[in-house]
Amino acid sequence: MSAPAVLLVGCPEHLDGPLRRALTDYDMLAADALQLAPEVVLLWFEVHATDAGERVEELRDRTRRSWPAIIGLGPAADAAALRRAAEIGLDGLLSSDDPAQIAAHARLAYEARTRFAQASPLTGLPGVGALEREINRRLPRRGKMALLAFDVDFFKSYNDRYGYQRGDALLRHTGCVIEQALSVAPGHFLAHLGGDDFFVLVRPEEARAVAEQAIALFAAARGEYYDSEDLARGEIVTRSRTGELVATPLVSLTVAAVTNEAEDLQHSGQLGAVLAELKTYGKSLGGGRFVPDRRRIHQDETAWALRPGAERDAEHQPGEGSHGSENPVR
């Protein structure tokens, strides 16, 4: 991985050389010397100046493509200065002439920026990168990990009927419901990969309780997200692409689960393939179900990466059909 780039704006001449060397020591590079897109900007200026906000806004416009963390450096970083820094849009404020301290602060800002960039902007939960790392950390400990995939049944129809704002509210509610259900699993890890794709890591013995509690909590509160006439009818009516009226059931929560007990599941892509197949099967039964994988041997199929929308691809991948009429969770 290449070293992150740091742009120096208004750096005092006496500090320029030592700071560039310190950045190298912290595995960072000066962006301006190599024409790199900056991931951190160090800006020397007075935060209380009348044009301070304009300077930060102009800098944001210049670097919007990379959207870096911007750290102000000035004569003071007391409470009043920090309050002003927040008002004008800085990500940090430091009062120091120590190259090593400035470089360390830049590294800290970069790491924080990276973590926030990987989080779901809707729920604030960890995203796919964090989930992959956590799976890889737990996977070698056989029999100690269950991966649960949560999916909101009929969410697209709900979104089409009520619009993205109410759809987003329903997704945030889904995240809260899952977090509430995870109270019985102290070592859990919850991630949101976008859309209605939520994933959880728990111990195998906790999987069923978490899934069934989440399903029940989601069903109990879903009436809050429907207009009264749709709720009374028990379905919503939308138009298809061809203009036909289509009735769709109310949303529910399907949860698929796979553990690392089977020796032939070696990486997250295989786990994702199994979960996609199980979710497709659960939805074929009408949704609102917990669908655990009970197999000890899995077919040597082409597994695809764990990512948003994988269950939709499963409809066209070897899965339920490859088992004939048998239940894939036998």
C-alpha positions in Angstrom: 0.0 0.0 0.0 1.4 3.4 -0.9 2.1 5.9 1.8 -0.6 8.5 2.4 0.1 12.0 1.1 0.1 15.2 3.2 -0.3 18.6 1.7 1.6 21.5 3.5 -0.1 24.9 3.1 1.6 28.0 4.6 4.3 25.9 6.3 7.1 28.1 7.8 10.3 27.9 5.9 12.4 26.7 8.9 9.9 23.9 9.5 9.5 22.6 5.9 12.6 20.4 5.6 12.4 18.8 9.1 8.7 18.2 8.7 9.1 16.4 5.4 11.6 14.1 7.0 9.4 13.5 9.9 6.5 12.7 7.6 8.7 10.1 5.9 9.5 8.6 9.3 5.7 8.2 9.9 5.3 6.5 6.5 3.7 9.6 4.9 4.7 11.7 1.9 4.6 15.4 1.0 1.8 15.6 -1.6 3.0 18.8 -3.3 6.5 17.4 -4.1 5.0 14.4 -5.9 1.8 15.8 -7.3 -0.3 13.4 -5.2 -3.9 13.8 -4.2 -3.7 14.7 -0.5 -5.3 12.6 2.2 -4.3 15.0 5.0 -3.8 18.8 4.8 -1.7 20.8 7.3 -2.8 24.4 7.2 -0.9 27.1 9.0 -3.1 30.1 9.8 -5.0 32.0 12.5 -8.4 30.4 13.2 -9.8 33.7 14.5 -9.0 35.6 11.4 -12.0 37.0 9.6 -11.2 35.1 6.4 -10.4 31.8 8.2 -13.7 30.2 7.1 -13.2 31.3 3.5 -9.7 29.8 3.4 -10.9 26.4 4.7 -13.8 26.4 2.2 -11.5 27.3 -0.7 -9.2 24.5 0.4 -12.1 22.1 0.5 -13.0 23.1 -3.0 -9.5 22.5 -4.2 -9.2 19.1 -2.6 -12.8 17.9 -2.9 -11.9 15.0 -5.1 -9.8 13.3 -2.3 -11.7 14.9 0.6 -8.7 15.0 3.0 -8.7 15.6 6.8 -7.6 19.2 7.3 -5.6 20.1 10.4 -5.0 23.7 11.3 -1.8 24.8 12.9 -1.7 28.1 14.7 -0.4 30.0 17.8 -3.1 28.6 20.1 -5.3 25.5 20.4 -7.2 26.5 23.5 -11.0 25.9 24.0 -12.0 29.0 22.1 -9.7 28.2 19.2 -11.0 24.6 19.0 -14.6 25.8 19.0 -13.7 28.2 16.2 -11.9 25.4 14.3 -15.1 23.2 14.5 -17.2 26.2 13.2 -15.1 26.7 10.1 -14.9 23.0 9.2 -11.4 21.9 10.4 -10.8 18.3 11.4 -8.3 19.2 14.0 -6.2 22.0 15.5 -2.6 21.9 16.8 -0.2 24.5 18.2 3.3 23.1 17.8 6.6 23.6 16.1 7.8 20.1 16.7 8.0 18.2 13.4 7.6 14.8 15.0 4.5 15.9 16.9 3.0 17.4 13.8 3.7 14.3 11.7 2.3 12.0 14.4 -0.9 14.2 14.5 -1.1 13.9 10.7 -0.9 10.1 10.9 -3.5 10.0 13.6 -5.9 12.1 11.5 -5.3 9.9 8.5 -6.1 6.7 10.4 -9.3 8.3 11.8 -10.2 9.5 8.3 -9.7 5.9 7.0 -11.9 4.4 9.6 -14.7 6.9 9.0 -14.5 6.4 5.2 -15.1 2.7 5.7 -18.2 3.2 7.8 -21.7 3.2 6.4 -22.8 6.9 6.0 -26.4 5.9 6.8 -25.9 4.0 10.0 -22.3 4.7 11.0 -21.6 1.0 11.3 -18.4 -0.6 10.0 -18.4 -1.5 6.3 -17.1 -4.3 4.1 -13.4 -3.8 4.8 -13.8 -4.0 8.5 -16.1 -7.0 8.2 -13.6 -8.9 6.0 -10.8 -8.2 8.5 -12.9 -9.5 11.4 -14.0 -12.6 9.5 -10.4 -13.4 8.6 -9.4 -12.9 12.3 -12.1 -15.3 13.6 -12.3 -17.8 10.8 -9.3 -20.0 11.8 -10.8 -20.7 15.2 -13.1 -23.6 14.1 -16.5 -23.8 15.8 -16.2 -20.4 17.4 -17.8 -18.2 14.7 -21.2 -17.8 13.1 -21.8 -15.2 10.4 -25.4 -13.9 10.1 -26.8 -12.1 7.1 -29.8 -9.9 7.7 -32.0 -8.9 4.7 -35.2 -6.8 4.6 -37.7 -8.7 2.5 -39.6 -6.6 -0.1 -37.5 -3.5 0.7 -37.3 -2.4 -2.9 -41.1 -2.2 -3.1 -41.2 -0.3 0.1 -38.6 2.2 -1.2 -40.6 2.6 -4.4 -43.8 3.2 -2.6 -42.6 5.6 0.2 -39.4 7.1 -1.2 -35.8 7.0 -0.1 -36.2 9.2 3.1 -38.6 6.7 4.6 -36.6 3.9 3.2 -33.5 5.2 4.9 -35.4 5.5 8.2 -36.5 1.9 7.9 -32.8 0.9 7.4 -31.7 2.8 10.4 -34.4 1.1 12.4 -33.2 -2.3 11.1 -29.7 -1.5 12.4 -31.2 -0.5 15.8 -33.3 -3.7 16.0 -30.2 -5.9 15.3 -28.2 -4.0 17.9 -30.9 -4.6 20.4 -31.1 -8.3 19.6 -27.3 -8.5 20.0 -27.6 -7.8 23.7 -27.3 -11.6 24.3 -24.0 -11.8 22.4 -21.4 -9.7 24.2 -18.6 -10.5 21.7 -20.5 -9.6 18.6 -19.5 -7.6 15.5 -22.1 -5.7 13.5 -21.5 -4.3 10.0 -23.6 -2.6 7.4 -22.5 -3.0 3.8 -25.1 -0.6 2.3 -28.7 -0.9 1.3 -30.5 -3.6 3.4 -27.4 -5.7 3.8 -26.4 -6.1 7.5 -24.0 -8.8 8.7 -23.2 -10.0 12.3 -20.5 -12.2 13.8 -21.4 -14.0 17.0 -20.6 -17.4 18.5 -22.5 -20.3 16.9 -24.6 -21.0 20.1 -25.8 -17.4 20.1 -26.9 -17.3 16.4 -30.5 -18.5 16.7 -31.4 -16.4 19.7 -30.0 -13.2 18.0 -31.8 -14.0 14.7 -35.2 -14.8 16.2 -35.1 -11.9 18.5 -34.3 -9.5 15.6 -37.0 -11.0 13.4 -39.6 -10.6 16.3 -38.5 -7.0 17.1 -38.6 -6.0 13.5 -42.1 -7.4 13.0 -43.4 -5.8 16.1 -42.4 -2.3 15.0 -42.9 -2.4 11.3 -46.4 -0.9 11.6 -44.8 2.5 12.4 -43.3 2.6 8.9 -46.6 2.2 6.9 -49.5 4.4 6.1 -52.7 3.2 7.8 -54.4 2.0 4.6 -51.4 -0.1 3.6 -51.1 -1.5 7.1 -54.8 -2.4 7.2 -54.6 -4.1 3.8 -51.5 -6.0 4.8 -49.7 -5.1 1.6 -48.6 -2.2 -0.6 -49.5 -1.7 -4.3 -46.9 -0.3 -6.7 -46.6 -0.2 -10.5 -44.2 -2.4 -12.4 -42.1 -1.2 -15.2 -44.8 -2.2 -17.6 -47.4 -0.1 -15.7 -49.2 -3.1 -14.1 -50.3 -2.9 -10.5 -48.3 -5.2 -8.2 -49.3 -6.1 -4.7 -46.3 -6.7 -2.3 -46.4 -8.0 1.3 -45.2 -5.9 4.2 -41.5 -5.9 4.9 -40.1 -8.6 7.1 -36.6 -9.7 8.1 -34.9 -12.8 6.8 -31.7 -14.0 8.5 -29.3 -16.6 7.1 -26.5 -18.1 9.2 -23.3 -20.1 8.4 -20.6 -21.1 10.9 -17.0 -21.9 10.5 -17.5 -25.5 11.8 -17.3 -27.0 8.2 -13.6 -27.5 7.3 -14.3 -26.8 3.6 -15.2 -23.2 4.2 -11.9 -21.5 4.1 -12.5 -17.8 3.2 -15.1 -15.1 3.4 -16.1 -15.5 -0.3 -17.3 -19.0 0.4 -19.2 -17.9 3.5 -20.8 -15.2 1.3 -21.9 -17.7 -1.3 -23.5 -19.9 1.2 -25.4 -17.0 2.8 -26.6 -15.8 -0.5 -28.0 -19.2 -1.3 -29.7 -19.5 2.1 -31.2 -16.0 1.9 -32.6 -16.8 -1.6 -34.2 -20.0 -0.2 -35.6 -18.1 2.8 -37.2 -15.5 0.6 -38.7 -18.2 -1.6 -40.6 -19.3 1.5 -42.1 -15.8 2.0 -39.4 -14.2 4.1 -39.4 -13.4 7.8 -37.4 -16.6 8.6 -34.2 -17.8 10.2 -32.4 -20.0 7.8 -29.3 -21.7 9.2 -26.8 -23.8 7.2 -26.7 -27.3 8.6 -24.4 -28.8 6.1 -21.0 -30.2 7.0 -19.8 -30.5 3.4 -20.4 -27.8 0.7 -20.3 -28.2 -3.0 -17.1 -27.0 -4.7 -18.8 -24.1 -6.4 -17.4 -20.8 -7.6 -17.8 -18.5 -4.6 -18.2 -14.8 -5.0 -17.1 -12.0 -2.7 -19.2 -10.9 0.3 -20.7 -7.7 -1.0 -24.0 -5.8 -1.2 -26.5 -7.5 -3.5 -24.8 -10.9 -3.5 -28.2 -12.6 -2.7 -29.7 -11.2 -5.9 -26.9 -12.8 -8.0 -27.6 -16.1 -6.2 -30.8 -16.4 -8.3 -28.5 -16.9 -11.3 -25.7 -18.9 -9.6 -25.5 -22.6 -8.6 -27.5 -22.8 -5.4 -30.9 -24.1 -4.5 -31.3 -25.5 -8.0 -28.1 -27.5 -7.7 -29.7 -29.5 -4.9 -32.8 -30.4 -6.9 -35.8 -30.3 -4.7 -33.8 -30.8 -1.5 -33.7 -28.3 1.3 -30.3 -26.5 1.0 -30.2 -26.3 4.8 -30.5 -30.0 5.4 
